[in-house]
């Protein structure tokens, strides 16, 4: 069970499947409203919240009226530019209804591998969080083809969220997904699959259980979440995978209830 007494700074990652309707690709306004309300409430409660949000390409595809995710990189970047604008407009409007200011941070791999840029990013996070602002982070798809093409990049926003958790020295990373957590096998195909509540080490058997990619609208599946978990565990940051269809599960998490799959390394203490 996660000890929330030591947790103050929380990074929450939401994927495309948590933000949009799978049938239409359009924004799930109700889900986003619930997420914003819970994050704002936790901010008021004294937590420092950071949101890593996917969905820019998917939202852009829908807003541009495209039949599906474009195959060409320039059109994917164009969709990301349109979608990111739409997402931030909505987040800004909704958070302001609860008196919370937000800031947009768009990152590329170069930003976090360059020492000088990484230091500047850390300082920016500290300044924003100190001012009670909720940073909203995404990969800068409009200039970096890396995530789109999966070449030498974060590769997905699961990995990005772990990088962000390390950058801002988070006490906890929560990754929302479309299933309850990590299972012993794919629960969509194996009825005997069981939820794994706690993981203290990642091995080949666990990777095999993680399977392949996730939903068609996103770029990451459970395997990418294991990569994120390794990054967090190496830094002594606990990471939790939970089902993202009900944002109110955040309250269960901060109250220390058993939710999803917790990744924590026994050799690290926080």
BALOBA-1460 file (C-alpha; in Angstrom, 3 decimals):
// residues 270
<rec num="1" residu="x" x="0.000" y="0.000" z="0.000"/>
<rec num="2" residu="x" x="1.241" y="3.474" z="-0.874"/>
<rec num="3" residu="x" x="2.143" y="5.753" z="2.032"/>
<rec num="4" residu="x" x="0.610" y="9.085" z="1.033"/>
<rec num="5" residu="x" x="2.017" y="10.919" z="4.049"/>
<rec num="6" residu="x" x="5.243" y="11.468" z="2.107"/>
<rec num="7" residu="x" x="3.493" y="12.518" z="-1.110"/>
<rec num="8" residu="x" x="3.031" y="16.170" z="-2.009"/>
<rec num="9" residu="x" x="3.953" y="16.569" z="-5.677"/>
<rec num="10" residu="x" x="1.973" y="14.345" z="-8.067"/>
<rec num="11" residu="x" x="2.289" y="13.904" z="-11.832"/>
<rec num="12" residu="x" x="-0.855" y="12.587" z="-13.543"/>
<rec num="13" residu="x" x="-0.672" y="11.276" z="-17.101"/>
<rec num="14" residu="x" x="-3.798" y="10.877" z="-19.203"/>
<rec num="15" residu="x" x="-3.841" y="9.225" z="-22.598"/>
<rec num="16" residu="x" x="-5.903" y="9.754" z="-25.709"/>
<rec num="17" residu="x" x="-8.341" y="6.994" z="-24.704"/>
<rec num="18" residu="x" x="-9.168" y="8.881" z="-21.489"/>
<rec num="19" residu="x" x="-9.815" y="12.179" z="-23.278"/>
<rec num="20" residu="x" x="-11.730" y="11.206" z="-26.414"/>
<rec num="21" residu="x" x="-14.603" y="9.011" z="-27.531"/>
<rec num="22" residu="x" x="-13.197" y="5.975" z="-29.379"/>
<rec num="23" residu="x" x="-16.044" y="5.883" z="-31.898"/>
<rec num="24" residu="x" x="-15.674" y="9.504" z="-33.044"/>
<rec num="25" residu="x" x="-12.238" y="10.633" z="-31.849"/>
<rec num="26" residu="x" x="-13.859" y="13.787" z="-30.456"/>
<rec num="27" residu="x" x="-13.225" y="15.163" z="-26.989"/>
<rec num="28" residu="x" x="-14.984" y="13.498" z="-24.078"/>
<rec num="29" residu="x" x="-16.051" y="16.722" z="-22.361"/>
<rec num="30" residu="x" x="-17.508" y="14.974" z="-19.331"/>
<rec num="31" residu="x" x="-14.317" y="13.009" z="-18.672"/>
<rec num="32" residu="x" x="-12.151" y="16.121" z="-19.032"/>
<rec num="33" residu="x" x="-14.426" y="18.111" z="-16.698"/>
<rec num="34" residu="x" x="-14.159" y="15.380" z="-14.048"/>
<rec num="35" residu="x" x="-10.382" y="15.264" z="-14.407"/>
<rec num="36" residu="x" x="-10.016" y="19.036" z="-14.116"/>
<rec num="37" residu="x" x="-12.326" y="19.183" z="-11.105"/>
<rec num="38" residu="x" x="-10.382" y="16.477" z="-9.248"/>
<rec num="39" residu="x" x="-6.973" y="17.975" z="-10.068"/>
<rec num="40" residu="x" x="-8.172" y="21.416" z="-8.958"/>
<rec num="41" residu="x" x="-9.593" y="19.992" z="-5.731"/>
<rec num="42" residu="x" x="-6.335" y="18.201" z="-4.937"/>
<rec num="43" residu="x" x="-4.423" y="21.401" z="-5.682"/>
<rec num="44" residu="x" x="-6.665" y="23.209" z="-3.198"/>
<rec num="45" residu="x" x="-6.033" y="20.393" z="-0.728"/>
<rec num="46" residu="x" x="-2.330" y="21.187" z="-0.724"/>
<rec num="47" residu="x" x="-0.924" y="18.861" z="-3.373"/>
<rec num="48" residu="x" x="1.204" y="20.174" z="-6.237"/>
<rec num="49" residu="x" x="-0.269" y="18.760" z="-9.427"/>
<rec num="50" residu="x" x="1.349" y="18.287" z="-12.846"/>
<rec num="51" residu="x" x="-0.653" y="17.011" z="-15.819"/>
<rec num="52" residu="x" x="0.930" y="15.170" z="-18.756"/>
<rec num="53" residu="x" x="-1.753" y="15.124" z="-21.426"/>
<rec num="54" residu="x" x="-1.857" y="13.180" z="-24.675"/>
<rec num="55" residu="x" x="-4.483" y="13.674" z="-27.327"/>
<rec num="56" residu="x" x="-3.223" y="16.553" z="-29.465"/>
<rec num="57" residu="x" x="-2.965" y="14.566" z="-32.694"/>
<rec num="58" residu="x" x="-6.275" y="12.791" z="-32.118"/>
<rec num="59" residu="x" x="-8.116" y="16.013" z="-31.344"/>
<rec num="60" residu="x" x="-6.541" y="17.719" z="-34.353"/>
<rec num="61" residu="x" x="-7.583" y="14.865" z="-36.630"/>
<rec num="62" residu="x" x="-11.172" y="15.257" z="-35.449"/>
<rec num="63" residu="x" x="-11.211" y="19.049" z="-35.684"/>
<rec num="64" residu="x" x="-9.758" y="18.999" z="-39.208"/>
<rec num="65" residu="x" x="-12.392" y="16.475" z="-40.273"/>
<rec num="66" residu="x" x="-9.826" y="13.904" z="-41.380"/>
<rec num="67" residu="x" x="-11.002" y="10.308" z="-41.873"/>
<rec num="68" residu="x" x="-8.265" y="8.962" z="-39.575"/>
<rec num="69" residu="x" x="-4.748" y="9.511" z="-38.292"/>
<rec num="70" residu="x" x="-2.689" y="10.801" z="-41.264"/>
<rec num="71" residu="x" x="0.119" y="8.621" z="-42.573"/>
<rec num="72" residu="x" x="2.424" y="11.516" z="-43.457"/>
<rec num="73" residu="x" x="4.523" y="13.198" z="-40.779"/>
<rec num="74" residu="x" x="3.721" y="16.798" z="-41.898"/>
<rec num="75" residu="x" x="-0.018" y="16.157" z="-41.644"/>
<rec num="76" residu="x" x="0.396" y="14.520" z="-38.227"/>
<rec num="77" residu="x" x="2.358" y="17.568" z="-37.101"/>
<rec num="78" residu="x" x="-0.357" y="19.837" z="-38.496"/>
<rec num="79" residu="x" x="-3.006" y="17.851" z="-36.629"/>
<rec num="80" residu="x" x="-0.922" y="18.109" z="-33.443"/>
<rec num="81" residu="x" x="-0.667" y="21.893" z="-33.809"/>
<rec num="82" residu="x" x="-4.436" y="22.260" z="-34.224"/>
<rec num="83" residu="x" x="-5.234" y="19.748" z="-31.504"/>
<rec num="84" residu="x" x="-2.817" y="21.172" z="-28.936"/>
<rec num="85" residu="x" x="-4.419" y="24.584" z="-29.331"/>
<rec num="86" residu="x" x="-7.882" y="23.088" z="-28.794"/>
<rec num="87" residu="x" x="-6.782" y="21.054" z="-25.768"/>
<rec num="88" residu="x" x="-5.095" y="23.971" z="-24.016"/>
<rec num="89" residu="x" x="-8.048" y="26.268" z="-24.700"/>
<rec num="90" residu="x" x="-10.336" y="23.750" z="-23.026"/>
<rec num="91" residu="x" x="-8.008" y="23.078" z="-20.090"/>
<rec num="92" residu="x" x="-7.442" y="26.781" z="-19.476"/>
<rec num="93" residu="x" x="-11.178" y="27.514" z="-19.520"/>
<rec num="94" residu="x" x="-12.089" y="24.613" z="-17.236"/>
<rec num="95" residu="x" x="-9.310" y="25.117" z="-14.681"/>
<rec num="96" residu="x" x="-10.112" y="28.833" z="-14.440"/>
<rec num="97" residu="x" x="-13.659" y="27.929" z="-13.397"/>
<rec num="98" residu="x" x="-12.059" y="26.543" z="-10.231"/>
<rec num="99" residu="x" x="-9.627" y="29.435" z="-9.826"/>
<rec num="100" residu="x" x="-6.571" y="27.460" z="-10.964"/>
<rec num="101" residu="x" x="-4.043" y="28.854" z="-13.424"/>
<rec num="102" residu="x" x="-2.372" y="26.513" z="-15.912"/>
<rec num="103" residu="x" x="0.772" y="26.690" z="-18.030"/>
<rec num="104" residu="x" x="1.697" y="24.851" z="-21.197"/>
<rec num="105" residu="x" x="5.072" y="23.092" z="-21.394"/>
<rec num="106" residu="x" x="6.000" y="21.387" z="-24.673"/>
<rec num="107" residu="x" x="9.143" y="19.263" z="-24.563"/>
<rec num="108" residu="x" x="11.417" y="17.436" z="-26.963"/>
<rec num="109" residu="x" x="14.080" y="14.871" z="-26.126"/>
<rec num="110" residu="x" x="16.762" y="17.457" z="-26.864"/>
<rec num="111" residu="x" x="15.318" y="19.674" z="-24.112"/>
<rec num="112" residu="x" x="15.873" y="17.054" z="-21.424"/>
<rec num="113" residu="x" x="19.184" y="15.625" z="-22.626"/>
<rec num="114" residu="x" x="20.920" y="19.002" z="-22.818"/>
<rec num="115" residu="x" x="22.188" y="19.934" z="-19.333"/>
<rec num="116" residu="x" x="21.525" y="23.657" z="-19.674"/>
<rec num="117" residu="x" x="18.001" y="23.199" z="-21.045"/>
<rec num="118" residu="x" x="17.199" y="20.551" z="-18.445"/>
<rec num="119" residu="x" x="18.205" y="22.918" z="-15.647"/>
<rec num="120" residu="x" x="16.016" y="25.647" z="-17.111"/>
<rec num="121" residu="x" x="13.079" y="23.249" z="-17.320"/>
<rec num="122" residu="x" x="13.561" y="22.204" z="-13.690"/>
<rec num="123" residu="x" x="13.613" y="25.850" z="-12.631"/>
<rec num="124" residu="x" x="10.463" y="26.553" z="-14.632"/>
<rec num="125" residu="x" x="8.620" y="23.680" z="-12.972"/>
<rec num="126" residu="x" x="9.695" y="24.881" z="-9.534"/>
<rec num="127" residu="x" x="8.576" y="28.458" z="-10.263"/>
<rec num="128" residu="x" x="5.195" y="27.362" z="-11.630"/>
<rec num="129" residu="x" x="4.462" y="24.885" z="-8.835"/>
<rec num="130" residu="x" x="5.579" y="27.409" z="-6.245"/>
<rec num="131" residu="x" x="3.075" y="29.886" z="-7.689"/>
<rec num="132" residu="x" x="0.224" y="27.374" z="-7.500"/>
<rec num="133" residu="x" x="0.092" y="26.858" z="-11.262"/>
<rec num="134" residu="x" x="-0.696" y="23.451" z="-12.790"/>
<rec num="135" residu="x" x="1.797" y="22.729" z="-15.603"/>
<rec num="136" residu="x" x="0.264" y="20.843" z="-18.539"/>
<rec num="137" residu="x" x="2.939" y="18.941" z="-20.448"/>
<rec num="138" residu="x" x="3.058" y="17.273" z="-23.850"/>
<rec num="139" residu="x" x="5.735" y="16.381" z="-26.366"/>
<rec num="140" residu="x" x="6.223" y="19.117" z="-28.946"/>
<rec num="141" residu="x" x="4.948" y="17.118" z="-31.915"/>
<rec num="142" residu="x" x="4.823" y="20.153" z="-34.208"/>
<rec num="143" residu="x" x="8.615" y="20.442" z="-34.302"/>
<rec num="144" residu="x" x="9.813" y="17.008" z="-33.161"/>
<rec num="145" residu="x" x="8.960" y="14.077" z="-35.406"/>
<rec num="146" residu="x" x="10.460" y="11.709" z="-32.856"/>
<rec num="147" residu="x" x="7.294" y="10.656" z="-31.021"/>
<rec num="148" residu="x" x="5.280" y="10.463" z="-34.215"/>
<rec num="149" residu="x" x="7.850" y="8.260" z="-35.942"/>
<rec num="150" residu="x" x="9.004" y="6.473" z="-32.756"/>
<rec num="151" residu="x" x="12.678" y="7.197" z="-33.494"/>
<rec num="152" residu="x" x="15.085" y="8.046" z="-30.650"/>
<rec num="153" residu="x" x="12.411" y="9.916" z="-28.750"/>
<rec num="154" residu="x" x="10.312" y="9.666" z="-25.622"/>
<rec num="155" residu="x" x="8.356" y="7.347" z="-27.944"/>
<rec num="156" residu="x" x="5.113" y="7.973" z="-26.086"/>
<rec num="157" residu="x" x="3.720" y="10.083" z="-23.277"/>
<rec num="158" residu="x" x="4.113" y="7.258" z="-20.757"/>
<rec num="159" residu="x" x="7.870" y="7.633" z="-21.008"/>
<rec num="160" residu="x" x="7.506" y="11.422" z="-21.131"/>
<rec num="161" residu="x" x="5.504" y="11.383" z="-17.899"/>
<rec num="162" residu="x" x="8.288" y="9.447" z="-16.143"/>
<rec num="163" residu="x" x="10.854" y="11.921" z="-17.460"/>
<rec num="164" residu="x" x="8.683" y="14.777" z="-16.179"/>
<rec num="165" residu="x" x="8.323" y="13.074" z="-12.782"/>
<rec num="166" residu="x" x="12.110" y="12.920" z="-12.528"/>
<rec num="167" residu="x" x="12.571" y="16.489" z="-13.791"/>
<rec num="168" residu="x" x="10.258" y="17.992" z="-11.207"/>
<rec num="169" residu="x" x="11.256" y="15.594" z="-8.399"/>
<rec num="170" residu="x" x="7.733" y="14.234" z="-8.047"/>
<rec num="171" residu="x" x="6.665" y="12.076" z="-5.119"/>
<rec num="172" residu="x" x="4.274" y="10.002" z="-7.236"/>
<rec num="173" residu="x" x="3.441" y="9.368" z="-10.897"/>
<rec num="174" residu="x" x="-0.085" y="8.214" z="-11.750"/>
<rec num="175" residu="x" x="-0.677" y="6.874" z="-15.262"/>
<rec num="176" residu="x" x="-4.280" y="6.514" z="-16.332"/>
<rec num="177" residu="x" x="-5.012" y="3.772" z="-18.837"/>
<rec num="178" residu="x" x="-8.023" y="1.882" z="-20.205"/>
<rec num="179" residu="x" x="-7.731" y="-1.148" z="-17.869"/>
<rec num="180" residu="x" x="-7.443" y="-1.510" z="-14.079"/>
<rec num="181" residu="x" x="-3.666" y="-2.000" z="-14.043"/>
<rec num="182" residu="x" x="-1.044" y="-4.564" z="-14.986"/>
<rec num="183" residu="x" x="-2.389" y="-8.099" z="-15.315"/>
<rec num="184" residu="x" x="-0.646" y="-11.458" z="-15.385"/>
<rec num="185" residu="x" x="-1.916" y="-11.794" z="-18.981"/>
<rec num="186" residu="x" x="-4.008" y="-9.730" z="-21.388"/>
<rec num="187" residu="x" x="-7.444" y="-9.588" z="-19.680"/>
<rec num="188" residu="x" x="-9.096" y="-8.826" z="-23.019"/>
<rec num="189" residu="x" x="-8.195" y="-12.313" z="-24.239"/>
<rec num="190" residu="x" x="-7.450" y="-14.390" z="-21.138"/>
<rec num="191" residu="x" x="-10.270" y="-14.746" z="-18.579"/>
<rec num="192" residu="x" x="-7.832" y="-16.160" z="-16.009"/>
<rec num="193" residu="x" x="-5.702" y="-13.010" z="-16.010"/>
<rec num="194" residu="x" x="-5.297" y="-11.507" z="-12.542"/>
<rec num="195" residu="x" x="-4.458" y="-7.963" z="-11.488"/>
<rec num="196" residu="x" x="-0.944" y="-7.540" z="-10.082"/>
<rec num="197" residu="x" x="-1.304" y="-5.093" z="-7.159"/>
<rec num="198" residu="x" x="2.383" y="-4.389" z="-6.445"/>
<rec num="199" residu="x" x="5.526" y="-4.699" z="-8.564"/>
<rec num="200" residu="x" x="8.955" y="-4.367" z="-6.947"/>
<rec num="201" residu="x" x="11.046" y="-5.637" z="-9.868"/>
<rec num="202" residu="x" x="10.514" y="-5.811" z="-13.626"/>
<rec num="203" residu="x" x="11.648" y="-9.003" z="-15.325"/>
<rec num="204" residu="x" x="11.167" y="-10.794" z="-18.659"/>
<rec num="205" residu="x" x="8.036" y="-12.582" z="-17.444"/>
<rec num="206" residu="x" x="6.430" y="-9.286" z="-16.505"/>
<rec num="207" residu="x" x="7.323" y="-7.800" z="-19.880"/>
<rec num="208" residu="x" x="5.731" y="-10.765" z="-21.619"/>
<rec num="209" residu="x" x="2.548" y="-10.192" z="-19.634"/>
<rec num="210" residu="x" x="2.540" y="-6.523" z="-20.673"/>
<rec num="211" residu="x" x="1.901" y="-7.508" z="-24.300"/>
<rec num="212" residu="x" x="1.786" y="-5.165" z="-27.268"/>
<rec num="213" residu="x" x="0.422" y="-1.721" z="-28.083"/>
<rec num="214" residu="x" x="-2.691" y="-0.142" z="-26.642"/>
<rec num="215" residu="x" x="-5.622" y="1.542" z="-28.319"/>
<rec num="216" residu="x" x="-5.600" y="2.637" z="-31.949"/>
<rec num="217" residu="x" x="-5.821" y="6.310" z="-30.989"/>
<rec num="218" residu="x" x="-2.646" y="6.375" z="-28.912"/>
<rec num="219" residu="x" x="0.993" y="5.401" z="-29.251"/>
<rec num="220" residu="x" x="1.576" y="3.497" z="-26.022"/>
<rec num="221" residu="x" x="0.453" y="0.209" z="-24.504"/>
<rec num="222" residu="x" x="1.292" y="-1.548" z="-21.247"/>
<rec num="223" residu="x" x="4.852" y="-2.244" z="-22.419"/>
<rec num="224" residu="x" x="5.623" y="1.482" z="-22.553"/>
<rec num="225" residu="x" x="4.262" y="1.823" z="-19.038"/>
<rec num="226" residu="x" x="6.829" y="-0.701" z="-17.836"/>
<rec num="227" residu="x" x="9.541" y="1.472" z="-19.389"/>
<rec num="228" residu="x" x="8.108" y="4.450" z="-17.520"/>
<rec num="229" residu="x" x="8.014" y="2.400" z="-14.322"/>
<rec num="230" residu="x" x="11.697" y="1.496" z="-14.667"/>
<rec num="231" residu="x" x="12.608" y="5.175" z="-15.019"/>
<rec num="232" residu="x" x="10.594" y="6.016" z="-11.913"/>
<rec num="233" residu="x" x="11.794" y="3.091" z="-9.822"/>
<rec num="234" residu="x" x="15.399" y="3.931" z="-10.690"/>
<rec num="235" residu="x" x="14.811" y="7.427" z="-9.276"/>
<rec num="236" residu="x" x="12.941" y="6.179" z="-6.196"/>
<rec num="237" residu="x" x="9.594" y="7.573" z="-7.405"/>
<rec num="238" residu="x" x="6.568" y="5.300" z="-6.933"/>
<rec num="239" residu="x" x="4.374" y="4.910" z="-10.011"/>
<rec num="240" residu="x" x="0.763" y="3.801" z="-10.115"/>
<rec num="241" residu="x" x="-1.217" y="2.505" z="-13.105"/>
<rec num="242" residu="x" x="-4.975" y="2.947" z="-12.720"/>
<rec num="243" residu="x" x="-8.058" y="2.895" z="-14.909"/>
<rec num="244" residu="x" x="-8.723" y="6.392" z="-16.216"/>
<rec num="245" residu="x" x="-12.447" y="6.277" z="-16.909"/>
<rec num="246" residu="x" x="-13.253" y="7.767" z="-13.500"/>
<rec num="247" residu="x" x="-11.082" y="10.671" z="-12.397"/>
<rec num="248" residu="x" x="-12.499" y="10.436" z="-8.863"/>
<rec num="249" residu="x" x="-10.210" y="7.429" z="-8.338"/>
<rec num="250" residu="x" x="-7.595" y="10.098" z="-7.543"/>
<rec num="251" residu="x" x="-9.345" y="10.561" z="-4.201"/>
<rec num="252" residu="x" x="-8.988" y="6.846" z="-3.445"/>
<rec num="253" residu="x" x="-5.296" y="7.076" z="-4.281"/>
<rec num="254" residu="x" x="-4.525" y="10.060" z="-2.039"/>
<rec num="255" residu="x" x="-6.478" y="8.374" z="0.760"/>
<rec num="256" residu="x" x="-4.076" y="5.436" z="0.522"/>
<rec num="257" residu="x" x="-6.557" y="2.877" z="-0.796"/>
<rec num="258" residu="x" x="-5.344" y="-0.021" z="-2.926"/>
<rec num="259" residu="x" x="-5.889" y="0.969" z="-6.560"/>
<rec num="260" residu="x" x="-4.469" y="-0.465" z="-9.774"/>
<rec num="261" residu="x" x="-0.825" y="-1.553" z="-9.886"/>
<rec num="262" residu="x" x="1.818" y="0.143" z="-7.761"/>
<rec num="263" residu="x" x="5.438" y="0.058" z="-8.925"/>
<rec num="264" residu="x" x="7.864" y="0.673" z="-6.106"/>
<rec num="265" residu="x" x="11.441" y="-0.396" z="-5.474"/>
<rec num="266" residu="x" x="12.225" y="-1.671" z="-1.963"/>
<rec num="267" residu="x" x="15.781" y="-0.344" z="-2.216"/>
<rec num="268" residu="x" x="14.482" y="3.222" z="-2.373"/>
<rec num="269" residu="x" x="12.669" y="5.087" z="0.359"/>
<rec num="270" residu="x" x="10.862" y="8.382" z="-0.094"/>
